[in-house]
Amino acid sequence: MADDQISISQLLAPLSINDFFENYWEQNYIHVQKENHSYEDLITIDQLDDFLSLQNLKPEGLRLAKNGEQIPEKEWTKTYTILDGVKNITVAPELVLRHYNDGATIIISFADMMIPALGRINKCIEHELGIKSQANVYITPPNAQGFSKHYDTHDIFLLQIKGPKTWRMYHSGEELPTSVNSFKKEPKLLEEINIETGDLLYMPRGVVHEAFSSDVATIHVNFSIKPRYGFHLIEELAKLAEENDTFFRKTIPNRYTSTNKREEYIKLFNEHLTNLINQFPTESLLQTQQNLFIEKQALDLKGRLSNIIEAERLTLTTQVARYSGVEYQVTKDENGIVINFGNQKISIPKLIDPNVFLQDEPFLIKEIKGLVTESQKLSLAKTLIQSGYIKIHLL
């Protein structure tokens, strides 16, 4: 399975993605068994080895845990002085491996930002779901446990890169938590699952779990899904209330407010709130969240530098194509259209037909249509390449 072809649909197969969202998403965990399947072409032990052997690795992206307790950072980092007396703290690979040999699980947080192969997979997952995601890698030695039973505040797609591993699933009474609290009652064991190499496990937030390795080391990747929730729409509405209505910037009744004034405030509050909701309906709040995802989406930077350098030699017969997996939004202004993606805004003047830039198929620079000279076509294509919206397409 090539890393540029990964998708949630493929990860869930033979379960359909529609069945998954209908019956499991935010509802039930599911173990998808993949006989004779491997994810080792997505991330290899050699890639992890290269990463953990870096001599200037910062500790922010690493954690170590053993038997439910995190090992303090000072026990696996080193501090030394660089120029002008500045202290530099880095990971000490030899200490990390010593703790690993002693039974500690190595956790690489934000692995999608540090290991390119996982970054590309994570980007594909984000694009398919339209939801932010984060990849974390867990490397557990034989006969060990990293974390004791707990629940997460985000949904997880877990890929078992190297197995087997035993997972215990519990019921705790927590329903879609967004913060971690103490257990209200002792979690009740629901099921013990043996996860093999190539398997997928989906866990909604709030499902209590713990895991154990057997007599071999295990590696798994968690794709932690970070969606926006209903209360985020209310938060957005509150910001709009502050910005657009002076009534909501007034202080609320206090202990010295008369009963009549208090009742009047309640009446006015309800009226202004109704007006605010009418002014900013739910559909517009949802669109704001979509715009935020487009702005914050993970972009694949692989090949960007080489494309920028190669753009110096563009010709009218150079074939280019829009980057796949990039969410974008098109808006209009008095000068033409604006393509928004990531934190980029690309303007296409009115005199140029924008359709060629919105299609999925590759095109030749000379196929740009409109009242535009050949040199202007080359200049526009170069700008779009530099921005990361299109790339040079190799035949």
C-alpha positions as CSV (number, residue, x, y, z in Angstrom):
1,M,0.0,0.0,0.0
2,A,1.7,3.2,-1.1
3,D,1.6,6.0,1.4
4,D,0.1,8.5,-1.1
5,Q,-2.9,6.1,-1.5
6,I,-3.9,5.6,2.1
7,S,-7.4,6.5,3.1
8,I,-9.8,5.9,6.0
9,S,-11.8,3.8,3.5
10,Q,-8.8,1.5,3.0
11,L,-8.0,1.3,6.7
12,L,-11.6,0.3,7.6
13,A,-12.1,-2.3,4.8
14,P,-13.9,-4.6,4.5
15,L,-16.2,-2.4,6.7
16,S,-17.6,0.4,4.5
17,I,-17.0,4.0,5.6
18,N,-20.7,4.7,5.5
19,D,-21.4,1.7,7.9
20,F,-18.6,3.0,10.2
21,F,-20.1,6.5,10.5
22,E,-23.6,5.1,10.9
23,N,-22.9,2.5,13.6
24,Y,-19.5,3.2,15.2
25,W,-18.4,6.8,15.0
26,E,-18.7,8.3,18.5
27,Q,-20.6,5.2,19.5
28,N,-18.7,1.9,19.7
29,Y,-15.2,0.7,19.4
30,I,-14.4,-1.8,16.6
31,H,-11.5,-4.1,15.8
32,V,-10.9,-4.6,12.1
33,Q,-8.8,-7.7,11.5
34,K,-6.5,-7.7,8.5
35,E,-5.1,-11.1,7.8
36,N,-1.8,-11.2,6.0
37,H,-1.7,-7.4,6.0
38,S,1.1,-5.1,7.1
39,Y,1.6,-1.4,7.5
40,E,5.4,-1.6,7.5
41,D,5.5,0.1,4.1
42,L,3.9,3.2,5.8
43,I,6.4,3.5,8.6
44,T,9.4,1.2,9.1
45,I,11.6,0.3,12.1
46,D,14.5,1.9,10.2
47,Q,12.7,5.2,10.0
48,L,12.0,5.1,13.7
49,D,15.6,4.1,14.4
50,D,16.9,7.1,12.3
51,F,14.5,9.4,14.2
52,L,15.5,8.3,17.6
53,S,19.2,8.4,16.8
54,L,19.1,12.1,16.0
55,Q,21.7,14.0,18.1
56,N,19.8,17.3,18.4
57,L,16.3,16.0,19.0
58,K,14.2,18.2,21.2
59,P,12.3,16.6,24.1
60,E,9.0,18.3,23.4
61,G,8.0,15.6,20.9
62,L,8.9,12.6,23.1
63,R,7.5,10.9,26.2
64,L,8.5,7.7,28.1
65,A,6.0,5.7,30.2
66,K,6.2,2.6,32.3
67,N,3.5,0.8,34.3
68,G,1.2,3.8,34.1
69,E,3.7,6.4,35.1
70,Q,5.5,8.9,32.9
71,I,9.3,9.0,33.3
72,P,10.5,12.6,34.1
73,E,12.2,14.3,31.2
74,K,15.4,15.0,33.2
75,E,16.0,11.2,33.2
76,W,16.4,10.9,29.4
77,T,17.7,14.3,28.3
78,K,21.0,16.1,28.5
79,T,21.8,19.8,29.0
80,Y,24.8,21.5,27.5
81,T,25.9,25.1,26.9
82,I,26.2,26.5,23.5
83,L,27.2,30.1,22.3
84,D,26.9,33.0,24.8
85,G,26.1,30.7,27.7
86,V,22.7,29.6,26.3
87,K,21.5,26.2,27.7
88,N,20.4,23.6,25.2
89,I,18.3,20.6,26.2
90,T,18.2,17.6,23.9
91,V,17.1,14.0,24.0
92,A,19.9,11.6,25.0
93,P,19.3,8.6,22.7
94,E,21.4,6.3,24.8
95,L,19.3,7.1,27.9
96,V,16.0,6.6,26.0
97,L,17.1,3.2,24.9
98,R,18.3,2.3,28.4
99,H,14.8,3.1,29.7
100,Y,13.3,1.1,26.8
101,N,15.4,-1.9,27.7
102,D,14.1,-1.5,31.3
103,G,10.5,-1.7,30.2
104,A,9.5,1.8,29.2
105,T,7.3,2.6,26.3
106,I,8.6,5.3,23.9
107,I,5.9,7.7,22.7
108,I,6.6,10.0,19.7
109,S,4.0,12.8,19.9
110,F,3.2,14.8,16.8
111,A,5.0,12.2,14.8
112,D,3.3,13.5,11.7
113,M,5.3,16.7,12.0
114,M,8.6,14.9,12.5
115,I,8.4,11.7,10.3
116,P,7.6,12.7,6.7
117,A,5.9,9.3,5.8
118,L,3.4,9.7,8.7
119,G,2.9,13.4,7.8
120,R,1.7,12.3,4.3
121,I,-0.6,9.7,5.7
122,N,-2.0,12.1,8.3
123,K,-2.6,14.7,5.5
124,C,-4.6,12.1,3.5
125,I,-6.7,11.2,6.6
126,E,-7.4,14.9,7.3
127,H,-8.4,15.5,3.7
128,E,-10.8,12.6,3.5
129,L,-12.5,13.4,6.9
130,G,-12.2,17.1,6.7
131,I,-11.1,17.0,10.4
132,K,-7.7,17.8,12.0
133,S,-5.7,14.8,13.0
134,Q,-2.4,14.0,14.8
135,A,-0.2,10.9,14.6
136,N,1.5,9.5,17.7
137,V,3.8,6.4,17.7
138,Y,4.0,4.0,20.6
139,I,7.0,1.6,20.8
140,T,6.6,-0.9,23.7
141,P,9.2,-3.5,24.7
142,P,8.4,-7.1,25.4
143,N,6.2,-7.9,28.4
144,A,5.5,-4.3,29.3
145,Q,2.7,-1.8,29.8
146,G,3.1,1.9,29.1
147,F,-0.1,3.4,30.5
148,S,-2.6,2.0,33.0
149,K,-6.3,2.1,32.2
150,H,-7.5,5.5,31.1
151,Y,-9.7,7.1,28.5
152,D,-8.8,9.7,25.8
153,T,-10.7,12.9,25.0
154,H,-10.4,12.4,21.3
155,D,-11.3,9.5,18.9
156,I,-8.5,7.2,17.8
157,F,-7.7,5.1,14.7
158,L,-5.0,2.7,15.9
159,L,-2.8,0.9,13.3
160,Q,-0.8,-2.0,14.6
161,I,2.5,-1.8,12.8
162,K,4.2,-4.7,14.7
163,G,2.3,-7.0,17.0
164,P,0.8,-8.8,18.7
165,K,-0.6,-6.7,21.6
166,T,-3.5,-7.3,24.1
167,W,-6.0,-4.6,24.7
168,R,-8.6,-4.5,27.4
169,M,-11.7,-2.4,26.8
170,Y,-13.7,-1.1,29.7
171,H,-17.0,0.7,30.3
172,S,-16.8,3.7,32.6
173,G,-20.0,5.6,32.2
174,E,-18.2,8.6,30.6
175,E,-20.1,9.9,27.5
176,L,-18.1,11.7,24.9
177,P,-15.8,13.5,27.4
178,T,-13.8,16.5,26.3
179,S,-11.7,16.7,29.5
180,V,-10.2,14.1,31.7
181,N,-11.8,13.6,35.1
182,S,-11.5,10.9,37.8
183,F,-13.5,7.8,37.2
184,K,-17.0,8.1,38.8
185,K,-16.9,4.4,39.3
186,E,-14.5,1.5,38.8
187,P,-14.5,0.7,35.0
188,K,-16.1,-2.6,34.1
189,L,-14.2,-4.9,31.7
190,L,-16.0,-5.4,28.5
191,E,-13.7,-7.3,26.3
192,E,-10.0,-8.4,25.9
193,I,-8.8,-8.1,22.3
194,N,-5.7,-9.5,20.7
195,I,-4.4,-7.1,18.1
196,E,-2.1,-8.5,15.4
197,T,0.2,-6.9,12.9
198,G,-1.9,-5.0,10.3
199,D,-5.0,-4.7,12.4
200,L,-7.0,-1.5,13.0
201,L,-8.7,-0.6,16.2
202,Y,-11.1,2.4,16.5
203,M,-11.9,3.8,19.9
204,P,-14.3,6.7,20.5
205,R,-13.3,9.1,23.2
206,G,-14.3,8.0,26.7
207,V,-13.7,4.3,26.1
208,V,-11.4,3.2,28.9
209,H,-8.6,1.0,27.8
210,E,-5.2,-0.4,28.6
211,A,-2.7,-2.5,26.6
212,F,0.1,-5.1,27.2
213,S,2.8,-6.5,25.0
214,S,3.7,-10.2,25.2
215,D,7.1,-11.7,24.6
216,V,7.9,-9.5,21.6
217,A,8.2,-5.7,21.1
218,T,5.2,-3.9,19.6
219,I,4.7,-0.7,17.6
220,H,1.5,1.0,16.8
221,V,0.4,4.4,15.5
222,N,-2.5,6.4,16.8
223,F,-4.2,8.8,14.6
224,S,-5.9,11.1,17.1
225,I,-8.9,12.8,15.5
226,K,-9.5,16.4,16.6
227,P,-12.9,17.5,15.4
228,R,-14.8,20.6,16.3
229,Y,-17.8,20.1,18.6
230,G,-21.2,21.8,19.0
231,F,-20.0,24.0,21.9
232,H,-17.3,25.4,19.5
233,L,-20.2,26.9,17.5
234,I,-21.5,28.5,20.7
235,E,-18.0,29.9,21.4
236,E,-17.9,31.4,17.9
237,L,-21.4,32.9,18.4
238,A,-20.1,34.4,21.7
239,K,-17.3,36.1,19.8
240,L,-19.7,37.5,17.3
241,A,-22.0,38.7,20.1
242,E,-19.0,40.6,21.6
243,E,-18.0,42.1,18.2
244,N,-21.4,43.0,16.9
245,D,-23.7,44.0,19.7
246,T,-22.8,46.5,22.5
247,F,-25.6,44.9,24.7
248,F,-23.4,41.8,25.2
249,R,-20.5,44.0,26.3
250,K,-22.4,45.4,29.2
251,T,-22.0,43.9,32.7
252,I,-24.6,41.4,33.8
253,P,-26.9,42.1,36.8
254,N,-25.2,42.0,40.2
255,R,-26.3,41.9,43.8
256,Y,-27.3,45.5,43.8
257,T,-29.5,45.3,40.7
258,S,-33.2,45.8,41.4
259,T,-35.7,43.0,40.6
260,N,-37.3,45.1,37.9
261,K,-33.9,45.8,36.3
262,R,-32.9,42.1,36.5
263,E,-36.2,41.0,34.8
264,E,-35.7,43.7,32.1
265,Y,-32.1,42.4,31.5
266,I,-33.3,38.8,31.1
267,K,-35.9,40.0,28.6
268,L,-33.4,42.0,26.6
269,F,-30.8,39.3,26.7
270,N,-33.3,36.8,25.2
271,E,-34.3,39.3,22.5
272,H,-30.7,40.1,21.6
273,L,-29.7,36.5,21.6
274,T,-32.5,35.6,19.2
275,N,-31.5,38.5,16.9
276,L,-27.9,37.3,17.0
277,I,-28.9,33.7,16.0
278,N,-31.0,35.1,13.2
279,Q,-28.1,37.3,12.1
280,F,-25.6,34.4,12.2
281,P,-27.5,31.2,11.5
282,T,-26.0,27.8,12.3
283,E,-25.1,27.2,8.6
284,S,-22.8,30.3,8.7
285,L,-21.2,29.1,11.9
286,L,-20.5,25.7,10.3
287,Q,-19.0,27.4,7.3
288,T,-16.7,29.4,9.6
289,Q,-15.4,26.1,11.1
290,Q,-14.8,24.7,7.6
291,N,-12.9,27.9,6.7
292,L,-10.8,27.4,9.8
293,F,-10.0,23.8,8.8
294,I,-9.0,25.0,5.3
295,E,-6.6,27.6,6.9
296,K,-5.1,25.1,9.4
297,Q,-4.9,22.0,7.3
298,A,-1.7,20.0,7.0
299,L,-0.1,20.6,3.7
300,D,2.4,18.2,2.1
301,L,5.6,20.1,1.6
302,K,7.5,17.2,-0.1
303,G,8.8,18.4,-3.4
304,R,8.0,22.0,-2.8
305,L,11.5,23.3,-2.8
306,S,12.5,21.3,-6.0
307,N,9.3,22.6,-7.7
308,I,10.2,26.2,-6.8
309,I,13.7,25.8,-8.1
310,E,12.5,24.1,-11.3
311,A,9.9,26.9,-11.8
312,E,12.9,29.1,-13.0
313,R,12.8,27.1,-16.2
314,L,9.1,27.0,-17.0
315,T,8.0,26.9,-20.6
316,L,4.6,27.1,-22.2
317,T,4.7,23.3,-22.7
318,T,5.5,22.5,-19.0
319,Q,2.7,20.4,-17.6
320,V,1.5,21.3,-14.1
321,A,-1.2,20.0,-11.8
322,R,-3.0,21.0,-8.6
323,Y,-1.7,19.3,-5.5
324,S,-4.0,16.5,-4.5
325,G,-5.5,16.4,-1.1
326,V,-5.6,20.2,-0.6
327,E,-8.8,21.7,0.7
328,Y,-9.5,25.1,-0.9
329,Q,-12.2,27.7,-1.0
330,V,-13.0,30.0,-3.9
331,T,-14.3,33.5,-3.2
332,K,-14.9,36.5,-5.5
333,D,-13.8,40.1,-5.2
334,E,-13.9,43.1,-7.6
335,N,-10.7,41.9,-9.3
336,G,-11.7,38.3,-10.0
337,I,-11.6,35.2,-7.8
338,V,-9.4,34.4,-4.8
339,I,-8.4,30.8,-4.0
340,N,-7.9,30.3,-0.3
341,F,-6.0,27.3,1.1
342,G,-3.7,26.9,4.1
343,N,-2.8,30.5,5.0
344,Q,-2.4,31.4,1.3
345,K,-4.6,33.6,-0.8
346,I,-4.1,33.4,-4.6
347,S,-5.7,36.0,-6.8
348,I,-6.8,35.1,-10.4
349,P,-7.7,38.3,-12.4
350,K,-11.1,38.6,-14.1
351,L,-9.5,38.5,-17.6
352,I,-8.3,34.9,-16.9
353,D,-10.5,31.9,-17.0
354,P,-10.0,30.3,-13.5
355,N,-11.5,26.8,-14.4
356,V,-8.1,25.3,-15.4
357,F,-6.8,26.0,-11.9
358,L,-9.7,24.3,-10.2
359,Q,-9.7,21.0,-12.2
360,D,-8.0,17.8,-10.9
361,E,-6.4,17.0,-14.3
362,P,-2.9,18.2,-15.2
363,F,-2.7,20.9,-17.9
364,L,-0.1,22.7,-20.0
365,I,0.8,26.3,-19.1
366,K,-0.2,27.4,-22.6
367,E,-3.7,26.1,-21.9
368,I,-4.4,29.0,-19.5
369,K,-7.1,31.0,-21.2
370,G,-8.1,34.6,-21.2
371,L,-6.7,38.0,-22.2
372,V,-3.2,37.2,-21.0
373,T,0.2,37.2,-22.8
374,E,2.5,34.2,-22.9
375,S,4.9,35.8,-20.4
376,Q,1.9,36.5,-18.0
377,K,0.9,32.9,-18.2
378,L,4.4,31.8,-17.2
379,S,4.5,34.4,-14.4
380,L,1.1,33.3,-13.0
381,A,2.1,29.6,-13.2
382,K,5.3,30.4,-11.3
383,T,3.4,32.3,-8.6
384,L,1.0,29.3,-8.2
385,I,4.0,26.9,-7.9
386,Q,5.7,29.1,-5.3
387,S,2.6,29.2,-3.2
388,G,2.3,25.4,-3.2
389,Y,-1.1,25.3,-5.0
390,I,0.2,23.6,-8.2
391,K,3.3,21.5,-8.9
392,I,5.2,20.6,-12.0
393,H,3.7,17.3,-13.2
394,L,6.2,14.7,-14.5
395,L,4.9,12.6,-17.3
